[in-house]
Amino acid sequence: MSYPSQTQAAVIGAGPAGLMAAEVLAQGGAGVTVYDAMPSAGRKLLMAGRGGLNLTHSEALPVFLARYGEAMQHLATAITALPPDNLRQWSEALGQPTFVGSSGRVFPKAFKASPLLRAWLRRLDSMGVQFELRHRWTGWEDDGRLSFQAPDGKRVVDARATVLALGGASWPRLGSDAAWVETLTAKGVRIASLRPANCGFTVAWSDVFRDRFEGHPLKGVALSFGSRTVRGEVMITRAGLEGGAVYALSAHLRDAIVSSGQAILRIALRPDLQLNALTERLAVPKGKQSFSNWLRKAAHLSPAGIGLLQEVAIASGNALSSLSPAPLAELINAVPVKLNGLAPIARAISTAGGISFSEIDADFMIRRSPGTFAAGEMLDWEAPTGGYLLQASFATGAAAGRGALRWLSELESSK
């Protein structure tokens, strides 16, 4: 069954970018309908809030913008128009005041996504925004109308302006399955290949290490790759490594693996100890203690840290217990772990790649599809965790909404 309907502005995707675009459009007086393939809105936002919703970051805006690397020049205008302080005010206006954590990250005081999302959806409802859920976008008809697979069959929608906010390719079960890539590619839109970002990596652990230490954290460590070093926590998984410190280096590790098939990540298990101080501790006689127990007491290492040392030593053909204090100290603060692959993109926190910025204009309109705008993770940018992901999604959603408003105004004035 196919039945036509009309809407002034269609927003496809009910995530942070899409909902922000809908709010901006509705504030500007446009009639807005949000379409989403899922049975409810904001599913990935709720997922992001499971560990505390990191909305943005409190650092100075120039430093903040630099986190986006090469994409900074393309995102700066949108983020400057909706900067972190304004996003915090927006959250507070929804009844969700924020606070700055010890790391500078910004969270709602409720530390959850659900109260914010509920309040946001109530606001959008009060503004007249309509929702059509379980509507999967399948592209355009020959006459330019939007086509959806709806619960009762095919639906065709005539929209005067469209904002695409369909996400990347991570956590596809929550809606961002990247099916749009094929649709836009067929229209000639250049799209950088989607790749995992803020992701884990695979390591060829031995069965003994995998079975013993899967799910164990390495806390207070420092990770180094090339000239970059980050502090944080690492989680040992059955397949390799995950965790905040790994994610902070993931873009560089990913590119190295894509280029050469592997990357050597170095882990300092006691980064606060200078080499000579650690060497002195390891010079203490072992006595009748087992080697592992002596190492635990002398260097204050966790069982997982000792297990990692043993794993690396065995792989290199050396016995850990045969090392003298100085080489052992060096190893403890530079454990080489060979990463041989990327965790699946479906499990990544976010994705890199997407619509090339050369394909969109200053209003985030796709040049090859006049009246169609794009926002959020559909665009070719990436950022580390820390609030940068959501901030750019909100900001580009607002920018695309403003662009769509201008488009609608120009259509009206041309009548």
Salt bridges, closest charged atoms under 4 A:
GLU23 OE2 - ARG123 NH1 2.80
GLU59 OE1 - HIS57 ND1 3.99
GLU59 OE1 - ARG67 NH2 2.96
GLU132 OE1 - HIS135 NE2 3.89
GLU132 OE2 - ARG155 NH1 3.28
GLU141 OE2 - LYS154 NZ 2.87
ASP143 OD2 - ARG145 NE 2.74
ASP177 OD2 - ARG136 NH1 2.83
ASP207 OD1 - ARG210 NH1 2.71
ASP211 OD1 - ARG238 NH2 2.85
GLU214 OE1 - ARG238 NH1 3.04
GLU242 OE2 - ARG347 NH2 3.30
ASP255 OD1 - ARG254 NE 3.19
ASP272 OD1 - ARG231 NH2 3.03
GLU359 OE2 - ARG190 NH1 3.19
GLU359 OE1 - ARG368 NE 2.92
ASP363 OD1 - ARG406 NH2 2.60
GLU377 OE2 - LYS44 NZ 3.59
GLU382 OE2 - ARG254 NH2 2.71
GLU412 OE1 - ARG160 NH2 3.75
GLU412 OE1 - LYS415 NZ 3.49
